[in-house]
Amino acid sequence: MLIRREANPLRQAGSQSRLRRLNSLAVIETIRQEALTIPMIAQVTGLSKTAADSVVANLVELGWAEAVEPLAPTGAGRPASRYRFRAEAAVVVGIDIGPHTTRAELADLNGEVLAGDSVSPSLTDPPGALVADAVQVVDRLLAAQGRTRAEVWSIGVAIPAVVYRDVVTRGAEGWEGFNVRAALESHFDCPISVENDSNLAAFAEAWQGSATTATSMTYVHSGNRTGAGVVLNNTVVRGANGAAGEIGALPQLGWENAQEHLHDVELLDGRRANRAEVFAAAAAGDPLAVQAVDRFSGVIAIGIAALVLAVDPEIVVVGGGNVRAGDTFLEPLRRHVERLCTVRPAPPIVPSTLMERASITGAAGLAANTVLEQLYALADGDRPLADMDVPPWQWTSESR
């Protein structure tokens, strides 16, 4: 998702040695999700069966692929062997450092989650302490899986802040100027990528969530805070300074204070209600709760409409805790957005399927994607594919 496919080296010509590297990468991409036979690999990649067989044999020798049990025979003759990508040969790590919970997950090289854990730090903990908590969680997960830090090939980190070149430029108190990648580099040798959590949630929804068929989408987080991320042409939009989608910083939109419409709301029976209670009362038909939700939705809709009119997405995905209210929240939100989208029909506004897992899923996916990007860079360079027991940070010096 973060790779710009129009710049994909698989579409570029070159020398025979470079072509062999690109063929290897094409085969890896083909067998990443499903074990295939040589004829199937040849059909998907466009290689001849002889070339496909040669590439697969080399990938097996290097440890990137392995033969698996053939499918049950459907006719005469011996069934053909199938080959799979060894996604479990190493792991990537996704970390989500939130305001209340720090989470980490181990995933294989395809981004499939193997294990996860979390810790609830003190609200007063400084950034360095939160990163140290994340490292401890990762170490526990690695130990439980019988793995070491050396087997971690990439780390993706999601944080609720504006991030530019891994440094927080706008965030919670104490975070501005903090370099998350530098804080982790003393513990891990692998590449580390840091992104805004809404950007990674947008990536996750486009990759595995509610927007898998869309090439452009807007993600809006609506919970204790409000944030947004944008995907255009299958690529997460970061902007020149990492601040794309941060329209909530404009006080005129009212996003920063929107939650006040759902706090301490007086209900028809005289009770004072918090956010969850307001949504529940609105679902039950309490007119005062319905009005409160409508006011809140109207404020959120202004920012969503601004994003829709700016980037013209195919779909808007709404995540965060407020989505648990379902159509009690989404129906008035859709109505307000439709009213504000005066020059085009409002796009579908759908709930996140990943819910609170969106940002951590995006972090693990970013880490897996980073490994793939390095494979592309290797294939596009002048070095052959390395053995799979060589980690990515040594590919440029130890590939053979």
Disulfide bonds with the S-S distance in Angstrom:
none
